Amino acid sequence: MITDKIIRIQPLGFPWTTQDPFLFCVHHDDTYPQGNDDLGPDSSLLRGRNIGNDFIVKDGWRMYHGETVPGFPHHPHRGFETVTIAKEGYIDHADSLGGAGRFSNGDVQWMTAGKGILHSEMFPLLNQKEGNRMELFQIWLNLPKKSKFVEPHFKMLWSENIPTVVETDATGKKTSIDIIAGSLNNTKAPQPTPDSWAAEATNDVAIWTIKMEANATWVLPKALANLNRTLYLYNSNSITIDNQLVKNYHGVIVKSDEDIEIKSDNAPAYLLILQGRPINEPVAQHGPFVMNTRTEIQEAFADYQRTQFGGWSWDNSGPTHGNKKRRFAKYADGRVEEK
């Protein structure tokens, strides 16, 4: 049933369907076993898997493109941004500019691919005496034509710097909103990368993760008109949005200039909200390249074959950063952040 405020309700697949200015959203939720000295699962557990392209959930987890450690060994990007939200577990980053990092529970990496970067994202299993749960979102945010060839770089939004707004309803039930991009009730997210579509306030980009207590009521306040706004329910029994029942693992496209009442049922509810003004430019996409025309896609492949977007100086295609539970970022200019 569609209401005055709901445009469409749809089940979530892999990846999730998004709206301009977003290109892609994937939810990784894997319960890995204990790790070994190589920071991966025991080799006996890899039998029967399509190693190198393991996307079928078996025993509660996947290796993806990893062979020893789960994750995504080096691959190129051009013409858009990745926003990676680490809800649980560790992610090891390495790139063709000499950048590296490890981030974890609640941290966010915002990476502008711009004119081209080669990077890897691996999921080291640091716990050797117990299991390793990994939950993350990766969101692809498009760049407008004027920014397709900006210099690539990444920025860390550490969990300590991401604000949380907590609202309490009339019955005392709480809803907590992590503000990764945008603002809520005059609480602003950290600045994104400078060339991002989200860096311009008039684009009203919002990326929020939300936890509602059981039987809580929360009103998503209206924003500007003519934005694309989608709510993704990914971990709950069900909720009601504008008095419409929505089952778990569904996306709901709503009007952006209306207050939206959301009620959880007798279990906590977890949502992701993606919102923004559409870029409204042609999109030509082939795998990891997102441009405006097919000719530009062909040029991207030719540039990558010629330059490797700076080349890969690491000693393997999916490096990890040791067995210590440290969080850090090393940037291309040599600057290092330790958390």
C-alpha positions, 0 to 999 in steps of 0.5 A: 500500500502506498500512502501520501508520504510513501512513494515505493516499498521494495525488498532489498537484494544484494546490492541494494537499489539506490537513487541519484546521487547514490549509485550503490549500497551493499550491506555485508554481514558475516559471522566469521570463525576464529582467525589463524596466524594469517588473519584468515579462517582455517584453510580446512574451512575454505573447502567447497568454496569458490575461492576468489569469487565467494559470494554465497553465504556458507556457514554464515560468512563469505570470502568475497574475492579474498583467497586467504583473508576475506575481502576485496584485493586491489581493484580500481575506481574512477568517477565517484566516491565510496563511503564505508561504514564499519559497524563491527569488525576490522577493515584494512585499507591500502591504495596506489597512492601509498595510503593505508589504514585500519578502521573498526567499530563505528569508523567511516572511510570517505574516499574520493576516487576522482580521476582514478585510484587502485585500492584494497579492502580486506577483513582481517580476523584478529580474534584467534580464540573466538569468532569474528563478526563483520558488519559494514555498509559500502555506499557509492556516491556519484560525482558530478561531471565537474569533479570526475577528474579531481585528485583521489584521496581519502578521509577518515571519520573516526567514530569519536568524531561522528555525532549521535543525536538521541531523541526520546518519545512520550513513553521514554523510548529512545532513538539514536541517530549517527550523523555521518553526513548532513545534519539533524537538529543543528547537529552537523556531521564531520566535513566530507571530502572537499570535492564531494557532492555532500560538501555543498550544503544545498545538496542536502546529502544525509547518511544516517544510521539509526537504532530504535528501541523496541516500541519506540516512535520517532519522526524523521523531520522533513527536509528540502523538496525534490530530494531523493530519500530512502529508508532501509530497514535491515535488522528488525522484525518490522516497523510502521512508516506513516502507518504502513507496515514494513517488513525487515530487509525492505527499502522505503522511498519517501517524500523528502518534504514531509515529516515521516513517523516511524514506529518500531515493533516489540524488537529494536529496529535498525535503519540506514537513511540515504538522502540527497539532491539528484545530480541529474546528469547522464550516468555511464557505468561499467564495473568500477568506473562511473562516468557520463558517457560510454566514450569516457568509460572506454577512456577510463579502461585505457588509462587504467591499462596504461597507468594502473592509476599509480601502480601497486607497490604493496607486496600482495594484492590484499595486504593486512596490517598486523595482528594488533587491534590498532586503528590508524590512517596513513595518507599519501602525504605521509601524515599518520593518524593513530586512534 
